[in-house]
Amino acid sequence: MTIRSITGRLASQVVLTWRSRFGKWAIGLVMAWGALAPLPVGAQGLIPLDWPCDVVALGTDLELDRAPVVTGLALQPGGSHVAVVGDDHFVRLCDRQTGNLLFKLEGHRDWIRKAEFTPDGRWLITAGNDRRVIKWNPATGTLVSVLRESSFAVSALAIEPSGRIAALGGFSGTIQLIDLNDGRVVREIPSPCPDIRALDFSADGLLLAAGGRDGQVRIWNAQDGELIAELAAHSRRIRDLDFLAGDRAVVTCGEDLMIHVSDLDDSNRSFRIDSRPAKVLTLERLDGDLLASAGSDNRIRIWDLKERREIGELTGHEGSVAALAFDGTRLYSAGYDTHLRIWRVNANFASTDATRPRISRQPGSILD
């Protein structure tokens, strides 16, 4: 593992249309791409990333199938499992501490793109190119049900905080909200983008954010499907997104080599971070104001969002890193090199909430 600090380039831009949740009026705020000069970034306050790493090979000589390209990781809340999914059609449930394989589950017929546990950790939901949405029991390693055969290949999956509803996105002009008990569609939300790659519910479950090929972030009222915000965040496909700061900001990454933070209340506090030379394929919130990103340069980069700069990196992967997960003490990474890495995080980063670490809100920060 190597550590490198760099000077990043920053600029701000956003095209924001906001509709009141309670009315039909709209306000448009426009700032052109690159309208603000890059902000200077200093080399002060670097944090040494002395993180030991365990490397888990996901294929063995005893297996007839090849090791998978990994595109999804999920951690079991309150449990001991990490789910690993990818292009070999299997769901692997591994021990979170050791990486040892516990179950290898069959049921999908094609590339599995995403996996998510319900908030209570009781069920695992997976979906992918075969259009199947499958519900698993992680305690027994058994298939509970094929919830539905979707009308489109699924590339994005999110479960709302109550654990009753999942959102599905992919190669379709709609986002489907399905009931996780019986798989029925409870709502279809029209999407101007026919290629959705990322979905996230707000912490209260009232908002649903989506991003995809057109680089726009759209936010809907999850209760009635009303479009309430459109953010021009990226010039190319968005690959991942997450709500921040009490659901008043959204962080996104994409194939334009950028990380973008959009403030939903004040566009002047929105900004982007240059992550060249890599396409950014995945994001994961760490503790405090810290964010991990990874992508096509095989590296994991750690960013301080309050200071808007990179503070270090983790190396060791030999292919694009497409999935990250964080449990408060360990950072999990996987991707195209068919290995799972478990990084034991320095105590300076340790979170007190191992199920969903929070970004702290500090005065003058985008995270307020």
Secondary structure, DSSP 8 states (H G I E B T S, - for coil): ---------EE--EEEEEE-TTSS-EEEEEE-TT-S-------TT-------EEEEES--TT-SS----EEEEEE-TTSSEEEEEETTS-EEEEETTT--EEEEE---SS-EEEEEE-TTSS-EEEEETT-EEEEEETTTTEEEEEEEE-SS-EEEEEE-TTSSEEEEEESSSEEEEEETTT--EEEEEE-S-S-EEEEEE-TTSSEEEEEETT-EEEEEETTT--EEEEEE--SS-EEEEEEEGGGTEEEEEETTSEEEEEESS-GGG-EEEE-TTS-EEEEEE-STTEEEEEETTS-EEEEETTTTEEEEEE---SS-EEEEEE-SSEEEEEETTSEEEEEE--GGG--S-SSS------TTSTT-
